[in-house]
Amino acid sequence: MSNKSNFGTEELGKLLRKQAIPASIGILVMSIYGIVDTIFIGRWVGSNGIGAVTVVMPITYLISSIGMAIGIGGSSIISRALGEENPKKAIKTFGNQIVLTFSLATLVVILGFQYCEFVIDLFGGKGEVFEPAVTYFKISLFGIPFLAWAMMSNTVIRALGYPKMAMYVLIVPAIVNLILDPILIAYFDMGISGAAWATTIAYFMSAIYTLWFFIFRQKQMKLTGASLMLSSEIIKEITSLGSVTLARQGTIAALSILLNNALFTYGAEAGLSAYGIIGRVMMFANFPVLGVTQGFIPVVGFNFGAKLFNRVENLIRISIKAATFIALGIFVCIMAFTPYIVRIFTTEQELIEVTVTAIRIAFLATPLIAINLIGSAYYQAIGKAIPALLLTLTKQGFFLIPLILLLPGLFGINGIWAAFPIADAGAALVTFWFLRKGLIDLKKMKEISE
């Protein structure tokens, strides 16, 4: 029996909480790991270590986003297939996801080793940041196939209706990393290499956990040889929907190239390190909103597939209200405690001064992020690839990249920080327009189905 049988009947607020809270906890633990990791690197390696991780992380996520894209694209199919009571299609989709994930991740990792130094330089790893960035990247590449598998399977686990298990997929590597960081970085004095090995081992443990789940804990996705045979129809649908995630990560990678080089030009190594801290704080600050979004996706996909359009409409409204309220609270806390937050990461006074100003500017539009996240997630969940792609690319591609090209020349490094709230506001306006149209379309579908 499906663990999702209540998706079409349970009260929506309760159902959203049941899905969103575990997702939020998982993201929270990952965020805490990111913060602690940066603290250890900042205090035992130095600000150039933070800069190195800042350069490498978008490269790593770009490569591992292959698994994320395949996972999200396939999970959308699985959610709708289960809503339509078509388990064979769900199993076939999962089998195709596995083959695609490992094949593509392995190929990209090989290319990563081949062009390592070129890639680091391209992504802004210059000056004193270059060598530690190369070291960190080469070690991290060993863990990419495991990370890709974990990212893919995490979305499938959530689509099957196991939010707590999906939460553990995020918690396991975070805990492993939190344990290994002080041992490898501080005790064994391995520096940036220790940080990289801690992360790689953590990815491996997350992959082992998800493999255990699919073998021993669930009964729905029982693979056969036939399910692992690639289907052009399923691949096409996975690619169509997964391309939204891949395009987003590709755009983020392009943004990182532009942003890191601009940061180095206008703020040198301190600018890169400041952005490294901002990225960690941003991930931590956004975890409840991201959790609501993750909880929203499988529920709305199931109800759309089951043609329960009233529930879909109500879920959109509830999710946006909840996520916006949470984002507003986060905004107030960040603005009130910015200096204390920054001092957690570093004792270097120059870096503290740059980062306090940067955070206060970059987070100005935080209350608006919920609209963009829920809007793009809605279209992806219901299988509408083109609007999902457009909304996903709106902030980074249509606003942030042009602003990064324009504003630093006028306002220096503060122009880079100002680009973030302007992009958030622009993306929210565009998404609001799309969602209004989406709600009108839902009403039409409801009338037709009645």
MINU-835376 format. One line per field, with one value per residue (C-alpha): residue in three letters; x negated, y negated, z. Coordinates in steps of 0.02 Angstrom, whole numbers, padded with zeros to 5 digits. Example, Ala and Ser with C-alpha at 12.3 -4.5 7.8 and 13.67 -1.06 7.14 Angstrom:
residuo: (ALA / SER);
x: (-00615 / -00684);
y: (00225 / 00053);
z: (00390 / 00357);
END
This chain:
residuo: (MET / SER / ASN / LYS / SER / ASN / PHE / GLY / THR / GLU / GLU / LEU / GLY / LYS / LEU / LEU / ARG / LYS / GLN / ALA / ILE / PRO / ALA / SER / ILE / GLY / ILE / LEU / VAL / MET / SER / ILE / TYR / GLY / ILE / VAL / ASP / THR / ILE / PHE / ILE / GLY / ARG / TRP / VAL / GLY / SER / ASN / GLY / ILE / GLY / ALA / VAL / THR / VAL / VAL / MET / PRO / ILE / THR / TYR / LEU / ILE / SER / SER / ILE / GLY / MET / ALA / ILE / GLY / ILE / GLY / GLY / SER / SER / ILE / ILE / SER / ARG / ALA / LEU / GLY / GLU / GLU / ASN / PRO / LYS / LYS / ALA / ILE / LYS / THR / PHE / GLY / ASN / GLN / ILE / VAL / LEU / THR / PHE / SER / LEU / ALA / THR / LEU / VAL / VAL / ILE / LEU / GLY / PHE / GLN / TYR / CYS / GLU / PHE / VAL / ILE / ASP / LEU / PHE / GLY / GLY / LYS / GLY / GLU / VAL / PHE / GLU / PRO / ALA / VAL / THR / TYR / PHE / LYS / ILE / SER / LEU / PHE / GLY / ILE / PRO / PHE / LEU / ALA / TRP / ALA / MET / MET / SER / ASN / THR / VAL / ILE / ARG / ALA / LEU / GLY / TYR / PRO / LYS / MET / ALA / MET / TYR / VAL / LEU / ILE / VAL / PRO / ALA / ILE / VAL / ASN / LEU / ILE / LEU / ASP / PRO / ILE / LEU / ILE / ALA / TYR / PHE / ASP / MET / GLY / ILE / SER / GLY / ALA / ALA / TRP / ALA / THR / THR / ILE / ALA / TYR / PHE / MET / SER / ALA / ILE / TYR / THR / LEU / TRP / PHE / PHE / ILE / PHE / ARG / GLN / LYS / GLN / MET / LYS / LEU / THR / GLY / ALA / SER / LEU / MET / LEU / SER / SER / GLU / ILE / ILE / LYS / GLU / ILE / THR / SER / LEU / GLY / SER / VAL / THR / LEU / ALA / ARG / GLN / GLY / THR / ILE / ALA / ALA / LEU / SER / ILE / LEU / LEU / ASN / ASN / ALA / LEU / PHE / THR / TYR / GLY / ALA / GLU / ALA / GLY / LEU / SER / ALA / TYR / GLY / ILE / ILE / GLY / ARG / VAL / MET / MET / PHE / ALA / ASN / PHE / PRO / VAL / LEU / GLY / VAL / THR / GLN / GLY / PHE / ILE / PRO / VAL / VAL / GLY / PHE / ASN / PHE / GLY / ALA / LYS / LEU / PHE / ASN / ARG / VAL / GLU / ASN / LEU / ILE / ARG / ILE / SER / ILE / LYS / ALA / ALA / THR / PHE / ILE / ALA / LEU / GLY / ILE / PHE / VAL / CYS / ILE / MET / ALA / PHE / THR / PRO / TYR / ILE / VAL / ARG / ILE / PHE / THR / THR / GLU / GLN / GLU / LEU / ILE / GLU / VAL / THR / VAL / THR / ALA / ILE / ARG / ILE / ALA / PHE / LEU / ALA / THR / PRO / LEU / ILE / ALA / ILE / ASN / LEU / ILE / GLY / SER / ALA / TYR / TYR / GLN / ALA / ILE / GLY / LYS / ALA / ILE / PRO / ALA / LEU / LEU / LEU / THR / LEU / THR / LYS / GLN / GLY / PHE / PHE / LEU / ILE / PRO / LEU / ILE / LEU / LEU / LEU / PRO / GLY / LEU / PHE / GLY / ILE / ASN / GLY / ILE / TRP / ALA / ALA / PHE / PRO / ILE / ALA / ASP / ALA / GLY / ALA / ALA / LEU / VAL / THR / PHE / TRP / PHE / LEU / ARG / LYS / GLY / LEU / ILE / ASP / LEU / LYS / LYS / MET / LYS / GLU / ILE / SER / GLU);
x: (00000 / -00057 / -00111 / -00030 / 00150 / 00195 / 00127 / 00298 / 00403 / 00309 / 00334 / 00211 / 00132 / 00096 / 00035 / -00081 / -00154 / -00179 / -00278 / -00364 / -00428 / -00539 / -00603 / -00640 / -00732 / -00837 / -00883 / -00913 / -01038 / -01125 / -01130 / -01204 / -01335 / -01376 / -01395 / -01502 / -01608 / -01638 / -01679 / -01811 / -01884 / -01883 / -01967 / -02089 / -02126 / -02088 / -01987 / -02069 / -01999 / -01824 / -01859 / -01914 / -01753 / -01654 / -01733 / -01713 / -01537 / -01443 / -01550 / -01511 / -01326 / -01323 / -01394 / -01284 / -01132 / -01125 / -01058 / -00945 / -00874 / -00841 / -00766 / -00647 / -00597 / -00565 / -00480 / -00353 / -00310 / -00304 / -00187 / -00066 / -00077 / -00032 / 00110 / 00173 / 00150 / 00015 / -00123 / -00207 / -00249 / -00316 / -00434 / -00492 / -00529 / -00634 / -00736 / -00772 / -00822 / -00953 / -01035 / -01037 / -01107 / -01258 / -01300 / -01298 / -01376 / -01524 / -01554 / -01552 / -01669 / -01797 / -01788 / -01806 / -01973 / -02031 / -01997 / -02013 / -02130 / -02043 / -01874 / -01940 / -02013 / -01852 / -01748 / -01853 / -01982 / -02123 / -02267 / -02294 / -02127 / -02181 / -02286 / -02168 / -02022 / -02107 / -02145 / -01966 / -01891 / -01996 / -01952 / -01768 / -01753 / -01770 / -01606 / -01504 / -01424 / -01369 / -01298 / -01208 / -01126 / -01076 / -01001 / -00904 / -00839 / -00793 / -00660 / -00593 / -00579 / -00479 / -00370 / -00329 / -00264 / -00409 / -00455 / -00548 / -00657 / -00693 / -00741 / -00866 / -00948 / -00996 / -01036 / -01154 / -01290 / -01274 / -01304 / -01448 / -01526 / -01502 / -01592 / -01735 / -01769 / -01850 / -01941 / -02016 / -02033 / -02085 / -02148 / -02244 / -02284 / -02237 / -02173 / -02073 / -02107 / -02025 / -01871 / -01860 / -01880 / -01749 / -01626 / -01667 / -01645 / -01481 / -01415 / -01460 / -01367 / -01212 / -01214 / -01231 / -01081 / -00968 / -01022 / -00975 / -00805 / -00761 / -00819 / -00745 / -00618 / -00498 / -00395 / -00336 / -00491 / -00539 / -00653 / -00666 / -00785 / -00648 / -00629 / -00815 / -00797 / -00792 / -00627 / -00637 / -00465 / -00510 / -00682 / -00602 / -00482 / -00619 / -00730 / -00591 / -00551 / -00727 / -00796 / -00713 / -00828 / -00978 / -00949 / -00934 / -01098 / -01180 / -01123 / -01186 / -01353 / -01361 / -01313 / -01451 / -01580 / -01526 / -01499 / -01662 / -01764 / -01673 / -01700 / -01885 / -01895 / -01804 / -01840 / -01991 / -02000 / -01897 / -01752 / -01752 / -01760 / -01619 / -01508 / -01555 / -01483 / -01329 / -01295 / -01300 / -01187 / -01068 / -01050 / -01017 / -00896 / -00795 / -00780 / -00597 / -00540 / -00633 / -00554 / -00379 / -00422 / -00487 / -00332 / -00220 / -00286 / -00231 / -00062 / -00016 / -00079 / 00029 / 00186 / 00161 / 00142 / 00300 / 00392 / 00429 / 00412 / 00494 / 00361 / 00224 / 00285 / 00302 / 00131 / 00049 / 00128 / 00087 / -00093 / -00128 / -00052 / -00147 / -00313 / -00297 / -00258 / -00411 / -00522 / -00468 / -00519 / -00688 / -00716 / -00686 / -00808 / -00947 / -00935 / -00936 / -01085 / -01196 / -01362 / -01343 / -01307 / -01464 / -01578 / -01531 / -01627 / -01783 / -01887 / -01968 / -01908 / -01917 / -01811 / -01685 / -01659 / -01636 / -01517 / -01403 / -01366 / -01347 / -01220 / -01112 / -01100 / -01085 / -00942 / -00830 / -00699 / -00697 / -00507 / -00474 / -00568 / -00421 / -00321 / -00458 / -00498 / -00318 / -00272 / -00412 / -00386 / -00201 / -00230 / -00366 / -00257 / -00113 / -00227 / -00227 / -00410 / -00417 / -00337 / -00433 / -00594 / -00557 / -00514 / -00666 / -00781 / -00698 / -00799 / -00973 / -00962 / -00847 / -00886 / -01042 / -01165 / -01125 / -01129 / -01300 / -01364 / -01293 / -01293 / -01474 / -01537 / -01425 / -01432 / -01582 / -01563 / -01403 / -01326 / -01352 / -01260 / -01119 / -01089 / -01018 / -00865 / -00825 / -00827 / -00718 / -00589 / -00587 / -00569 / -00425 / -00330 / -00352 / -00302 / -00148 / -00087 / -00114 / -00026 / 00127 / 00139 / 00112 / 00256 / 00370 / 00321 / 00359 / 00535 / 00562 / 00501 / 00615 / 00766 / 00723 / 00702 / 00868);
y: (00000 / -00176 / -00280 / -00427 / -00367 / -00516 / -00647 / -00668 / -00667 / -00737 / -00916 / -01022 / -01122 / -00965 / -00873 / -01016 / -01021 / -00833 / -00847 / -01014 / -00994 / -00841 / -00925 / -01084 / -00987 / -00899 / -01064 / -01143 / -01008 / -01027 / -01215 / -01192 / -01077 / -01211 / -01341 / -01231 / -01177 / -01360 / -01401 / -01263 / -01315 / -01499 / -01472 / -01330 / -01365 / -01551 / -01666 / -01595 / -01426 / -01501 / -01579 / -01410 / -01326 / -01472 / -01440 / -01250 / -01230 / -01293 / -01180 / -01030 / -01071 / -01094 / -00919 / -00839 / -00931 / -00795 / -00681 / -00818 / -00855 / -00672 / -00651 / -00798 / -00761 / -00578 / -00611 / -00724 / -00578 / -00458 / -00571 / -00590 / -00405 / -00354 / -00482 / -00399 / -00225 / -00173 / -00093 / -00009 / -00177 / -00237 / -00087 / -00101 / -00286 / -00247 / -00117 / -00241 / -00371 / -00254 / -00215 / -00397 / -00461 / -00347 / -00354 / -00543 / -00580 / -00465 / -00545 / -00721 / -00675 / -00608 / -00773 / -00865 / -00782 / -00814 / -01001 / -01036 / -01186 / -01269 / -01252 / -01325 / -01475 / -01498 / -01500 / -01639 / -01539 / -01663 / -01729 / -01644 / -01553 / -01451 / -01313 / -01270 / -01273 / -01147 / -01034 / -01042 / -01011 / -00858 / -00770 / -00818 / -00741 / -00566 / -00592 / -00664 / -00500 / -00462 / -00637 / -00626 / -00460 / -00530 / -00688 / -00586 / -00456 / -00588 / -00662 / -00488 / -00445 / -00604 / -00569 / -00397 / -00481 / -00453 / -00631 / -00575 / -00455 / -00593 / -00703 / -00572 / -00572 / -00753 / -00729 / -00579 / -00670 / -00825 / -00728 / -00630 / -00793 / -00875 / -00728 / -00720 / -00907 / -00932 / -00766 / -00793 / -00983 / -01019 / -00861 / -00787 / -00962 / -00914 / -01089 / -01108 / -00926 / -00871 / -00975 / -00898 / -00718 / -00747 / -00804 / -00660 / -00527 / -00610 / -00595 / -00411 / -00378 / -00467 / -00356 / -00200 / -00253 / -00280 / -00113 / -00029 / -00114 / -00052 / 00125 / 00151 / 00016 / -00011 / 00109 / 00003 / -00019 / 00163 / 00153 / 00283 / 00298 / 00226 / 00070 / 00031 / 00034 / -00145 / -00206 / -00350 / -00412 / -00416 / -00490 / -00627 / -00671 / -00662 / -00771 / -00896 / -00920 / -00891 / -01019 / -01149 / -01100 / -01077 / -01245 / -01325 / -01248 / -01292 / -01471 / -01472 / -01406 / -01543 / -01669 / -01600 / -01625 / -01805 / -01838 / -01763 / -01856 / -02018 / -01989 / -01963 / -02118 / -02234 / -02152 / -02036 / -01880 / -01965 / -01987 / -01801 / -01753 / -01873 / -01793 / -01623 / -01675 / -01752 / -01589 / -01489 / -01613 / -01617 / -01428 / -01427 / -01574 / -01499 / -01322 / -01336 / -01412 / -01278 / -01148 / -01212 / -01206 / -01027 / -00974 / -01061 / -00973 / -00790 / -00839 / -00958 / -00835 / -00695 / -00802 / -00872 / -00696 / -00644 / -00797 / -00867 / -01046 / -01129 / -01053 / -01108 / -01289 / -01292 / -01213 / -01349 / -01486 / -01401 / -01367 / -01545 / -01621 / -01504 / -01525 / -01715 / -01730 / -01623 / -01724 / -01886 / -01821 / -01767 / -01939 / -02025 / -01909 / -01931 / -02119 / -02126 / -02010 / -02032 / -02076 / -01931 / -01811 / -01863 / -01847 / -01664 / -01631 / -01738 / -01847 / -01945 / -02124 / -02171 / -02022 / -02059 / -02239 / -02189 / -02046 / -02141 / -02271 / -02138 / -02035 / -02184 / -02235 / -02061 / -02005 / -02158 / -02065 / -01902 / -01909 / -01896 / -01734 / -01621 / -01677 / -01631 / -01464 / -01404 / -01468 / -01379 / -01221 / -01218 / -01216 / -01086 / -00974 / -00974 / -00936 / -01109 / -01119 / -01286 / -01401 / -01307 / -01338 / -01522 / -01551 / -01453 / -01559 / -01725 / -01775 / -01716 / -01725 / -01869 / -01986 / -01942 / -01913 / -02079 / -02170 / -02097 / -02159 / -02334 / -02384 / -02353 / -02474 / -02607 / -02567 / -02451 / -02295 / -02362 / -02356 / -02167 / -02150 / -02265 / -02153 / -02016 / -02106 / -02188 / -02016 / -01942 / -02080 / -02064 / -01874 / -01888 / -02006 / -01892 / -01736 / -01823 / -01856 / -01674 / -01608 / -01716 / -01641 / -01467 / -01489 / -01544 / -01388 / -01280 / -01349 / -01309 / -01130 / -01111 / -01168 / -01047 / -00900 / -00930);
z: (00000 / -00036 / 00110 / 00017 / 00032 / 00143 / 00020 / -00059 / 00101 / 00252 / 00308 / 00206 / 00346 / 00445 / 00290 / 00242 / 00418 / 00416 / 00254 / 00283 / 00461 / 00425 / 00266 / 00364 / 00499 / 00368 / 00285 / 00456 / 00504 / 00336 / 00364 / 00537 / 00463 / 00333 / 00469 / 00581 / 00432 / 00388 / 00570 / 00577 / 00409 / 00458 / 00625 / 00583 / 00398 / 00384 / 00272 / 00114 / 00163 / 00168 / -00002 / -00071 / -00015 / -00085 / -00256 / -00253 / -00183 / -00338 / -00447 / -00337 / -00334 / -00522 / -00547 / -00414 / -00482 / -00614 / -00478 / -00410 / -00582 / -00620 / -00447 / -00458 / -00638 / -00600 / -00434 / -00518 / -00632 / -00484 / -00383 / -00527 / -00572 / -00394 / -00394 / -00554 / -00475 / -00599 / -00493 / -00643 / -00718 / -00550 / -00535 / -00716 / -00687 / -00533 / -00626 / -00764 / -00634 / -00561 / -00728 / -00783 / -00617 / -00606 / -00791 / -00804 / -00634 / -00670 / -00840 / -00769 / -00626 / -00751 / -00844 / -00678 / -00642 / -00820 / -00815 / -00628 / -00628 / -00776 / -00688 / -00524 / -00614 / -00713 / -00554 / -00478 / -00380 / -00398 / -00294 / -00128 / -00144 / -00297 / -00217 / -00072 / -00195 / -00310 / -00161 / -00097 / -00269 / -00313 / -00152 / -00163 / -00336 / -00262 / -00170 / -00313 / -00376 / -00198 / -00177 / -00344 / -00293 / -00122 / -00200 / -00327 / -00205 / -00075 / -00190 / -00230 / -00044 / -00016 / -00168 / -00094 / 00063 / 00184 / 00238 / 00394 / 00296 / 00170 / 00318 / 00377 / 00204 / 00239 / 00422 / 00403 / 00301 / 00409 / 00569 / 00492 / 00436 / 00605 / 00686 / 00560 / 00543 / 00714 / 00700 / 00527 / 00521 / 00700 / 00785 / 00637 / 00571 / 00392 / 00353 / 00193 / 00146 / 00308 / 00269 / 00095 / 00157 / 00292 / 00159 / 00041 / 00176 / 00228 / 00049 / 00049 / 00211 / 00146 / -00009 / 00099 / 00203 / 00052 / -00022 / 00143 / 00139 / -00035 / 00001 / 00175 / 00223 / 00078 / -00026 / -00172 / -00278 / -00308 / -00459 / -00596 / -00743 / -00855 / -00747 / -00772 / -00961 / -01022 / -01093 / -01216 / -01163 / -00978 / -01011 / -01113 / -00971 / -00838 / -00946 / -00980 / -00796 / -00729 / -00849 / -00738 / -00594 / -00707 / -00789 / -00617 / -00560 / -00725 / -00706 / -00526 / -00590 / -00722 / -00589 / -00475 / -00612 / -00636 / -00451 / -00387 / -00516 / -00476 / -00290 / -00317 / -00427 / -00307 / -00138 / -00163 / -00053 / 00083 / -00038 / -00082 / 00102 / 00147 / 00015 / 00085 / 00253 / 00171 / 00079 / 00241 / 00331 / 00183 / 00182 / 00369 / 00360 / 00217 / 00287 / 00347 / 00182 / 00084 / 00199 / 00159 / -00026 / -00013 / 00083 / -00043 / -00198 / -00174 / -00101 / -00241 / -00373 / -00302 / -00290 / -00464 / -00533 / -00439 / -00512 / -00339 / -00400 / -00249 / -00138 / -00257 / -00253 / -00064 / -00041 / -00145 / -00038 / 00128 / 00077 / 00021 / 00178 / 00294 / 00204 / 00194 / 00380 / 00421 / 00303 / 00386 / 00557 / 00489 / 00413 / 00580 / 00671 / 00543 / 00543 / 00733 / 00761 / 00608 / 00698 / 00819 / 00675 / 00580 / 00732 / 00746 / 00584 / 00600 / 00715 / 00571 / 00592 / 00407 / 00359 / 00498 / 00439 / 00256 / 00297 / 00417 / 00285 / 00151 / 00249 / 00294 / 00111 / 00034 / 00148 / 00126 / 00021 / 00120 / 00154 / -00034 / -00069 / -00027 / -00179 / -00302 / -00221 / -00207 / -00380 / -00473 / -00368 / -00413 / -00600 / -00583 / -00474 / -00600 / -00748 / -00831 / -00877 / -00971 / -00840 / -00705 / -00800 / -00826 / -00643 / -00585 / -00692 / -00652 / -00499 / -00550 / -00738 / -00781 / -00636 / -00537 / -00680 / -00768 / -00600 / -00556 / -00724 / -00697 / -00513 / -00456 / -00587 / -00510 / -00323 / -00299 / -00194 / -00113 / -00286 / -00283 / -00118 / -00177 / -00328 / -00215 / -00142 / -00309 / -00392 / -00254 / -00277 / -00466 / -00459 / -00335 / -00451 / -00602 / -00503 / -00432 / -00609 / -00660 / -00506 / -00536 / -00709 / -00636 / -00514 / -00656 / -00754 / -00601 / -00591 / -00775 / -00751 / -00601 / -00704 / -00844 / -00724 / -00636);
END
